[in-house]
Amino acid sequence: MDAGDVQRSLSMRTPRVNVRNGLQSFQDKEMDRIHPLSPGRVSQDPIKKVWKRGFIRLVFVSTLVWMLLIVFATSFHVWSCSTSIDFFSAICKSDSRVLDILGTIGLAPKPIHRCPIPVADDPDSIVIPEKGTPNELLQNLSYIENGGPIPDGQSMPLFGGHQTWAQRENSFKLNTTMKIHCGFMKNGGAEMDELDVRYAQNCRFVVASGIFDGYDIPNQPSNISVRSQNLFCFIMVVDEISLEFIKKNISVVEDKDGGKWVGIWRLVTLHRPPYDEPRRNGKVPKILTHRLFPQAQYSIWIDGKMELIVDPLLMLERYLWRGKYTFAIARHKHHRSIYEEGDAIKRRKRYARPLVDLQMKIYRFEGMDDWSPMKKTRGDVPEGAVILREHTAMSNLLSCLWFNEVNLFTPRDQLSFGYAVYRLGDALKFFMFPNCEYNSLFILHRHNREHSSRIEWVKTLKELKESKEKKSSLMESRGGLGFWIPYPGDLDSVQIPVVKRTFAAG
């Protein structure tokens, strides 16, 4: 090969070497990009660049995945609580705080009317606790029974007694031993026949209901096991007017001891109604069940217009024993705040509007805030038609404090329940269960007639004061007397929280 051939061969190889070198450089850069820990890359970049790229990507991807999981879980939770498919609705935890928070910002669906109740399968398999819940904070609770002087124009002492503002305030201060007002003042009314007293003394488990002023007739419960029929006393508390109405419309059987029965219900008559307002009379057996039946360890209250369709032993296991509660009541379907409830009562003319406002002002003055999801309770307003209780000292105290508020102010017990709970603070562990479960416990029947009283239509305090001076029938004479005792505080400057009406109903 001569010198010219050698020169041509070298000139042809040079581009190939350059191309090969360029390709190698491109491949090295690509390897460094894909594998940051490659030898060449490590020799050029510090280790922090590895962390910077890898860690940021990891955090970003993890955050994105978690957000998607949270959105999916929340969406599924909300959907399962609103679907009509039994399998998925059974998964729903309807007492979840998630639904409470979403509901306040309008992201949760409208509450469903009924949902499955997670009760046990068989009443015969339920294990009844051998020992009751111990009384720790409050060990001994007794009651004031001397009602004081008989008011002018009255034939008997006040059933609720003459509770002063100082006595009311002291009743909210917990001690190991307490003596408080709790209705049933001596000769104050609401007396049972002796044969009914003897019958109730043998009742450890009670399902109680009540009918006053002839509004209803007893509805027979269904799905009651033989075990529960033998274990529970089913007691229907009535006044004399209702007893006569029941006798005229359905069959009443009298046993050899003189006890009156309608099916499974034992009729127990309260003589001398303590109030002149039937709704207020109905609060006596409803709230003071432990006083009517002092031997009972457990009780379930159900309003007279309802037909119970769940075995009571299953109810006690679900709402008391499973979560180790001593008091259980349902949440209101629409309202969480007592100020919402007060607004609804005024709109629907359920009691004198100025007196509802006055009760709300007193509660606001005494520190009762509007409800928020940050509160420990699921709501301040209950559906009081079903109440489950273990008759411990603390549970009985709550019932007494609740009743005293009903006695002093309006008979609308949904207003005063949340206040009594607020004043007790964390002392009582109670269960406010989902409203959709509440509606699955019974079948609702209509009243025989609608109730209405003149005081429900009152618009101004002037009307009430004038009727009080004239001693007309517009005023209640034995209940709600706290409105007419000078309050030891300036209520003129108190502003009731503004209510945002989230539901047209209620």
C-alpha positions as CSV (number, residue, x, y, z in Angstrom):
1,M,0.0,0.0,0.0
2,D,1.5,3.3,-1.0
3,A,1.4,6.5,1.0
4,G,-1.7,7.8,-0.9
5,D,-3.8,4.7,0.1
6,V,-2.8,5.0,3.7
7,Q,-3.8,8.6,3.8
8,R,-7.3,7.8,2.3
9,S,-7.8,4.9,4.9
10,L,-7.0,7.3,7.8
11,S,-9.3,10.0,6.5
12,M,-12.2,7.5,6.2
13,R,-11.7,6.2,9.8
14,T,-11.7,9.6,11.5
15,P,-15.4,10.3,11.0
16,R,-16.3,6.8,12.2
17,V,-14.3,7.4,15.4
18,N,-16.0,10.7,16.0
19,V,-19.4,9.2,15.5
20,R,-18.6,6.3,17.8
21,N,-17.3,8.8,20.4
22,G,-20.4,10.9,20.1
23,L,-22.7,7.9,20.5
24,Q,-20.8,6.8,23.5
25,S,-21.1,10.2,25.1
26,F,-24.9,10.2,24.4
27,Q,-25.2,6.8,25.9
28,D,-23.2,7.8,29.0
29,K,-25.4,10.8,29.6
30,E,-28.6,8.7,29.2
31,M,-27.3,6.1,31.6
32,D,-26.5,8.9,34.1
33,R,-30.0,10.2,33.7
34,I,-31.6,6.8,34.2
35,H,-29.1,5.4,36.8
36,P,-28.0,8.3,38.9
37,L,-25.7,6.0,40.9
38,S,-23.6,5.1,37.9
39,P,-19.8,5.5,38.4
40,G,-19.5,8.4,36.1
41,R,-22.4,10.2,37.7
42,V,-21.2,9.6,41.2
43,S,-17.8,11.0,40.4
44,Q,-19.4,14.2,39.0
45,D,-22.4,14.9,41.3
46,P,-22.6,14.9,45.1
47,I,-25.0,12.5,46.9
48,K,-27.4,15.2,47.8
49,K,-28.6,15.3,44.1
50,V,-29.6,11.7,44.5
51,W,-31.7,12.5,47.5
52,K,-33.1,15.6,45.9
53,R,-34.5,13.9,42.9
54,G,-35.5,10.5,44.5
55,F,-36.9,11.9,47.8
56,I,-39.0,14.6,46.1
57,R,-40.5,12.1,43.7
58,L,-41.2,9.6,46.5
59,V,-43.0,12.3,48.6
60,F,-45.0,13.5,45.6
61,V,-46.1,10.1,44.5
62,S,-46.9,9.0,48.1
63,T,-48.9,12.2,48.8
64,L,-50.9,11.8,45.6
65,V,-51.7,8.1,46.4
66,W,-52.8,9.0,50.0
67,M,-55.0,11.8,48.7
68,L,-56.6,9.5,46.2
69,L,-57.2,6.9,48.9
70,I,-58.7,9.5,51.3
71,V,-61.0,10.8,48.6
72,F,-62.0,7.2,47.6
73,A,-62.6,6.1,51.2
74,T,-64.6,9.3,52.1
75,S,-66.7,9.0,48.9
76,F,-67.4,5.3,49.6
77,H,-68.2,6.0,53.2
78,V,-70.7,8.7,52.2
79,W,-72.2,6.6,49.5
80,S,-72.5,3.5,51.7
81,C,-74.5,5.6,54.2
82,S,-76.9,6.8,51.6
83,T,-77.4,3.7,49.4
84,S,-80.4,1.4,49.7
85,I,-78.3,-1.7,49.0
86,D,-78.4,-3.7,52.3
87,F,-74.9,-5.1,52.1
88,F,-73.2,-1.7,51.7
89,S,-75.5,0.2,54.0
90,A,-74.6,-2.3,56.7
91,I,-70.9,-1.3,56.2
92,C,-71.7,2.3,56.9
93,K,-70.6,3.7,60.2
94,S,-73.5,6.1,60.5
95,D,-72.3,7.6,63.8
96,S,-69.0,8.6,62.3
97,R,-67.6,12.2,62.8
98,V,-66.8,12.3,59.1
99,L,-70.4,12.6,58.3
100,D,-70.9,15.3,61.0
101,I,-68.1,17.4,59.6
102,L,-69.1,16.9,55.9
103,G,-72.7,17.6,56.8
104,T,-71.8,21.0,58.3
105,I,-70.2,22.1,55.0
106,G,-72.9,20.7,52.8
107,L,-70.9,17.8,51.3
108,A,-72.7,14.9,53.0
109,P,-75.9,13.6,51.4
110,K,-79.3,14.2,53.1
111,P,-79.7,11.8,56.1
112,I,-81.5,8.6,55.2
113,H,-84.6,7.8,57.1
114,R,-83.8,4.2,58.0
115,C,-80.7,2.0,58.1
116,P,-79.9,-1.5,59.4
117,I,-79.3,-1.8,63.1
118,P,-76.2,-3.8,63.9
119,V,-77.9,-5.9,66.6
120,A,-76.9,-9.4,67.6
121,D,-78.5,-12.3,65.8
122,D,-80.2,-14.1,68.7
123,P,-81.6,-12.7,72.0
124,D,-81.0,-16.1,73.6
125,S,-77.2,-15.6,73.0
126,I,-77.0,-12.3,74.8
127,V,-75.0,-12.4,78.0
128,I,-76.5,-10.0,80.6
129,P,-73.8,-8.3,82.7
130,E,-73.7,-9.9,86.2
131,K,-72.8,-6.6,87.8
132,G,-74.0,-3.1,87.1
133,T,-71.8,-0.2,86.2
134,P,-70.1,1.1,89.4
135,N,-70.9,4.5,90.7
136,E,-67.5,6.3,90.9
137,L,-68.0,10.1,90.7
138,L,-71.4,10.1,92.3
139,Q,-72.0,7.3,94.8
140,N,-75.1,8.4,96.6
141,L,-78.1,10.3,95.1
142,S,-81.1,11.2,97.1
143,Y,-84.1,13.5,96.5
144,I,-85.8,16.5,98.1
145,E,-89.4,15.4,98.8
146,N,-90.8,18.3,100.8
147,G,-92.5,20.5,98.2
148,G,-92.9,23.5,100.4
149,P,-96.0,25.7,100.8
150,I,-99.0,25.1,98.5
151,P,-99.3,27.9,96.0
152,D,-102.3,30.3,96.1
153,G,-105.3,28.9,94.3
154,Q,-103.8,25.4,94.2
155,S,-105.1,22.3,96.0
156,M,-101.8,20.5,96.3
157,P,-98.0,21.2,96.5
158,L,-96.1,21.6,93.3
159,F,-94.9,18.3,91.8
160,G,-91.5,19.7,91.0
161,G,-91.1,21.7,94.2
162,H,-90.0,25.3,94.7
163,Q,-86.4,25.1,93.3
164,T,-84.5,28.3,93.8
165,W,-81.9,29.6,91.3
166,A,-79.2,28.8,93.9
167,Q,-80.5,25.2,94.4
168,R,-80.6,24.8,90.6
169,E,-76.9,25.9,90.3
170,N,-75.8,23.7,93.1
171,S,-77.5,20.7,91.5
172,F,-75.0,20.9,88.6
173,K,-72.0,20.7,91.0
174,L,-70.9,17.1,91.3
175,N,-70.2,15.5,94.7
176,T,-69.9,12.0,95.9
177,T,-73.2,12.5,97.8
178,M,-76.0,14.7,96.4
179,K,-79.6,15.6,97.3
180,I,-81.5,17.4,94.6
181,H,-85.0,18.1,93.3
182,C,-86.4,15.4,91.1
183,G,-90.2,15.7,91.1
184,F,-92.5,13.6,93.2
185,M,-92.9,16.0,96.0
186,K,-95.0,14.7,98.9
187,N,-98.7,15.0,97.9
188,G,-97.7,16.6,94.6
189,G,-99.6,14.2,92.4
190,A,-98.7,11.4,89.9
191,E,-99.5,8.6,92.4
192,M,-99.8,5.0,91.4
193,D,-102.3,2.5,92.8
194,E,-100.8,0.3,95.5
195,L,-101.3,-2.9,93.4
196,D,-99.3,-1.3,90.6
197,V,-96.6,-0.3,93.0
198,R,-96.3,-3.9,94.2
199,Y,-96.2,-5.1,90.6
200,A,-93.4,-2.7,89.7
201,Q,-91.3,-3.8,92.7
202,N,-90.6,-7.1,90.9
203,C,-89.5,-5.4,87.6
204,R,-85.7,-5.4,87.0
205,F,-86.0,-4.8,83.3
206,V,-88.7,-2.4,82.1
207,V,-90.0,-1.3,78.7
208,A,-92.1,1.8,79.5
209,S,-94.5,3.9,77.5
210,G,-97.2,6.5,78.2
211,I,-100.5,7.9,76.9
212,F,-102.0,11.1,78.3
213,D,-105.2,13.0,77.6
214,G,-106.5,10.1,75.3
215,Y,-104.2,10.8,72.4
216,D,-103.3,7.2,71.6
217,I,-104.2,3.6,72.2
218,P,-101.5,1.0,73.1
219,N,-99.6,-0.5,70.1
220,Q,-98.5,-4.1,70.6
221,P,-94.7,-4.6,70.1
222,S,-93.6,-7.2,67.6
223,N,-90.5,-9.5,67.2
224,I,-90.3,-9.9,71.0
225,S,-88.5,-13.1,71.9
226,V,-89.8,-15.5,74.6
227,R,-86.8,-14.6,76.7
228,S,-87.6,-10.9,76.6
229,Q,-91.3,-11.5,77.3
230,N,-90.3,-13.3,80.5
231,L,-87.5,-10.8,81.4
232,F,-89.1,-7.5,80.8
233,C,-92.1,-5.7,82.3
234,F,-94.0,-3.9,79.6
235,I,-95.7,-1.0,81.4
236,M,-98.0,1.6,79.8
237,V,-98.4,4.6,82.1
238,V,-101.8,6.4,81.5
239,D,-103.9,9.1,83.2
240,E,-107.5,8.5,84.0
241,I,-108.8,10.2,80.9
242,S,-106.7,7.9,78.7
243,L,-107.7,4.8,80.7
244,E,-111.4,5.5,80.0
245,F,-110.6,6.2,76.3
246,I,-108.7,2.9,76.0
247,K,-111.5,0.9,77.7
248,K,-114.1,2.3,75.2
249,N,-112.0,1.5,72.1
250,I,-110.2,-1.8,72.8
251,S,-110.4,-4.8,75.1
252,V,-108.8,-4.4,78.6
253,V,-108.3,-7.6,80.6
254,E,-108.2,-7.5,84.4
255,D,-106.2,-10.2,86.2
256,K,-107.1,-11.8,89.5
257,D,-105.1,-9.2,91.4
258,G,-106.9,-6.3,89.7
259,G,-104.1,-5.5,87.3
260,K,-105.3,-4.2,83.9
261,W,-103.8,-5.5,80.7
262,V,-103.9,-4.7,77.0
263,G,-102.0,-7.5,75.3
264,I,-98.4,-7.5,76.6
265,W,-98.9,-4.0,78.2
266,R,-99.7,-3.6,81.9
267,L,-101.7,-0.4,82.3
268,V,-100.5,1.7,85.2
269,T,-102.7,4.7,86.1
270,L,-101.2,7.9,87.5
271,H,-103.8,9.7,89.6
272,R,-103.9,13.4,90.1
273,P,-101.9,14.7,87.1
274,P,-99.2,17.1,88.4
275,Y,-99.6,19.6,85.6
276,D,-102.4,21.2,83.6
277,E,-100.6,20.7,80.3
278,P,-100.8,17.1,79.0
279,R,-97.4,17.3,77.3
280,R,-95.8,18.2,80.5
281,N,-97.5,15.3,82.3
282,G,-96.1,13.0,79.8
283,K,-92.5,14.0,80.8
284,V,-93.0,12.4,84.2
285,P,-92.8,8.7,83.2
286,K,-90.6,9.5,80.2
287,I,-87.8,11.3,82.0
288,L,-88.3,10.1,85.6
289,T,-88.6,6.4,84.8
290,H,-86.2,5.6,87.6
291,R,-88.4,7.3,90.1
292,L,-91.6,5.5,89.0
293,F,-89.9,2.2,89.0
294,P,-87.1,2.4,91.6
295,Q,-86.4,-1.3,91.6
296,A,-85.6,-1.4,87.9
297,Q,-82.0,-1.8,86.8
298,Y,-82.5,-1.1,83.1
299,S,-85.3,0.7,81.3
300,I,-86.3,1.5,77.7
301,W,-88.7,4.3,77.1
302,I,-90.8,4.5,73.9
303,D,-93.4,7.1,73.1
304,G,-97.0,5.9,73.2
305,K,-97.6,6.5,69.4
306,M,-94.9,4.0,68.5
307,E,-95.0,0.3,67.9
308,L,-91.7,-1.3,69.0
309,I,-90.4,-3.8,66.3
310,V,-87.0,-4.7,67.8
311,D,-86.4,-7.1,70.7
312,P,-85.6,-5.0,73.8
313,L,-82.8,-7.3,74.9
314,L,-81.0,-6.8,71.6
315,M,-81.5,-3.0,72.0
316,L,-79.8,-3.1,75.5
317,E,-76.9,-5.0,74.1
318,R,-76.5,-2.7,71.1
319,Y,-76.9,0.6,72.7
320,L,-75.7,0.1,76.3
321,W,-73.6,-3.0,77.0
322,R,-71.6,-3.2,73.8
323,G,-70.1,0.3,74.3
324,K,-70.3,0.2,78.1
325,Y,-72.7,3.1,78.2
326,T,-75.4,3.8,80.9
327,F,-77.5,6.2,78.8
328,A,-78.4,6.1,75.1
329,I,-80.6,8.4,73.0
330,A,-80.8,9.2,69.3
331,R,-79.6,12.3,67.5
332,H,-82.2,14.6,65.9
333,K,-82.5,14.0,62.2
334,H,-82.0,17.7,61.2
335,H,-80.9,19.8,64.2
336,R,-77.6,19.7,66.1
337,S,-78.0,23.0,68.0
338,I,-80.6,23.8,70.7
339,Y,-80.9,27.2,69.0
340,E,-81.9,25.5,65.8
341,E,-84.5,23.5,67.7
342,G,-85.8,26.7,69.5
343,D,-86.2,28.4,66.1
344,A,-88.1,25.4,64.8
345,I,-90.4,25.3,67.9
346,K,-91.3,29.0,67.4
347,R,-91.9,28.5,63.6
348,R,-94.2,25.6,64.2
349,K,-95.9,27.2,67.2
350,R,-95.1,24.4,69.7
351,Y,-94.9,26.8,72.6
352,A,-95.1,30.5,73.4
353,R,-92.4,32.2,71.4
354,P,-91.2,34.7,73.9
355,L,-90.8,32.0,76.6
356,V,-88.7,29.9,74.1
357,D,-86.5,32.9,73.5
358,L,-86.2,33.5,77.3
359,Q,-85.1,29.9,77.9
360,M,-82.5,30.2,75.1
361,K,-81.3,33.5,76.5
362,I,-80.8,31.9,80.0
363,Y,-78.8,29.0,78.4
364,R,-76.7,31.4,76.4
365,F,-76.0,33.5,79.4
366,E,-74.9,30.4,81.3
367,G,-72.3,29.5,78.6
368,M,-74.2,27.2,76.3
369,D,-72.5,27.6,72.9
370,D,-73.9,26.7,69.5
371,W,-73.1,23.2,68.4
372,S,-70.0,22.6,66.2
373,P,-68.3,19.4,65.0
374,M,-65.5,20.1,67.4
375,K,-67.8,19.3,70.4
376,K,-67.5,15.9,71.9
377,T,-71.2,15.2,71.5
378,R,-72.7,14.2,68.2
379,G,-75.4,16.9,68.7
380,D,-77.1,18.9,71.4
381,V,-80.6,17.9,70.3
382,P,-82.0,14.4,70.7
383,E,-84.9,12.5,69.4
384,G,-86.4,11.8,72.8
385,A,-89.0,9.2,71.8
386,V,-86.6,6.3,72.6
387,I,-84.4,6.4,75.6
388,L,-82.3,3.5,77.0
389,R,-80.9,3.7,80.6
390,E,-79.0,1.7,83.2
391,H,-80.3,3.2,86.4
392,T,-76.9,4.2,87.9
393,A,-76.5,7.3,90.1
394,M,-75.0,9.3,87.2
395,S,-77.7,8.3,84.8
396,N,-80.4,9.1,87.3
397,L,-78.7,12.5,88.0
398,L,-78.9,13.4,84.3
399,S,-82.6,12.4,84.2
400,C,-83.3,14.6,87.3
401,L,-81.4,17.6,86.0
402,W,-83.2,17.2,82.6
403,F,-86.6,17.0,84.3
404,N,-85.9,20.0,86.5
405,E,-85.3,22.1,83.4
406,V,-88.5,20.9,81.8
407,N,-90.3,21.7,85.1
408,L,-88.9,25.2,85.3
409,F,-89.1,26.2,81.7
410,T,-90.9,24.9,78.5
411,P,-92.1,21.3,78.3
412,R,-90.1,21.0,75.0
413,D,-87.5,18.5,76.4
414,Q,-85.3,18.6,73.3
415,L,-84.3,22.1,74.3
416,S,-83.2,21.2,77.8
417,F,-81.5,17.8,77.3
418,G,-78.4,19.3,75.6
419,Y,-78.1,21.9,78.4
420,A,-78.2,19.3,81.1
421,V,-75.5,17.3,79.3
422,Y,-73.4,20.5,78.9
423,R,-73.5,21.2,82.6
424,L,-72.4,17.7,83.5
425,G,-69.4,17.9,81.2
426,D,-67.4,14.7,80.8
427,A,-68.9,13.1,84.0
428,L,-71.4,10.9,82.1
429,K,-70.5,8.7,79.2
430,F,-73.6,8.4,77.0
431,F,-74.3,7.2,73.5
432,M,-76.1,9.4,71.0
433,F,-76.8,6.9,68.3
434,P,-77.6,7.5,64.6
435,N,-81.1,8.8,63.7
436,C,-81.5,6.3,60.9
437,E,-81.2,3.5,63.5
438,Y,-83.7,5.2,65.7
439,N,-86.3,5.2,62.9
440,S,-85.7,1.5,62.4
441,L,-86.7,0.7,65.9
442,F,-90.4,1.3,65.6
443,I,-93.5,1.9,63.4
444,L,-95.0,5.3,63.9
445,H,-98.8,5.6,64.3
446,R,-100.8,8.8,64.2
447,H,-102.3,10.4,67.3
448,N,-106.0,10.0,67.6
449,R,-106.2,13.8,67.5
450,E,-103.8,16.8,67.4
451,H,-102.9,18.6,70.6
452,S,-103.1,22.3,70.9
453,S,-103.1,24.7,73.8
454,R,-103.6,28.5,73.9
455,I,-100.1,29.1,75.2
456,E,-98.6,27.8,72.0
457,W,-100.0,30.8,70.1
458,V,-98.7,33.5,72.4
459,K,-96.5,36.0,70.6
460,T,-95.5,38.5,73.2
461,L,-94.6,38.6,76.9
462,K,-97.2,41.3,77.4
463,E,-100.0,38.8,76.5
464,L,-98.7,36.4,79.1
465,K,-98.3,39.0,81.8
466,E,-101.8,40.3,81.3
467,S,-103.2,36.8,81.4
468,K,-101.2,36.1,84.6
469,E,-102.7,39.2,86.3
470,K,-106.2,38.2,85.2
471,K,-105.5,34.5,86.2
472,S,-106.8,33.4,82.8
473,S,-106.3,29.9,81.3
474,L,-103.7,31.2,78.9
475,M,-101.0,30.5,81.5
476,E,-99.8,27.2,83.0
477,S,-100.5,27.2,86.7
478,R,-98.1,24.4,87.9
479,G,-95.3,24.2,85.3
480,G,-92.9,26.6,83.7
481,L,-92.8,28.8,86.8
482,G,-89.1,29.5,86.4
483,F,-90.0,32.1,83.8
484,W,-91.7,34.2,86.5
485,I,-89.0,34.0,89.2
486,P,-86.6,37.0,88.8
487,Y,-83.4,35.7,87.2
488,P,-80.1,36.6,88.9
489,G,-78.4,37.9,85.8
490,D,-78.8,40.6,83.1
491,L,-80.5,38.9,80.1
492,D,-81.3,42.1,78.2
493,S,-77.9,42.2,76.5
494,V,-77.8,38.5,75.6
495,Q,-78.0,37.7,71.9
496,I,-79.3,34.3,70.8
497,P,-77.0,32.8,68.1
498,V,-78.3,33.5,64.6
499,V,-79.8,30.3,63.1
500,K,-79.1,29.2,59.6
501,R,-82.0,27.1,58.5
502,T,-80.4,24.1,56.8
503,F,-83.6,22.1,56.5
504,A,-87.1,23.2,55.6
505,A,-88.6,20.5,57.8
506,G,-88.4,20.3,61.6
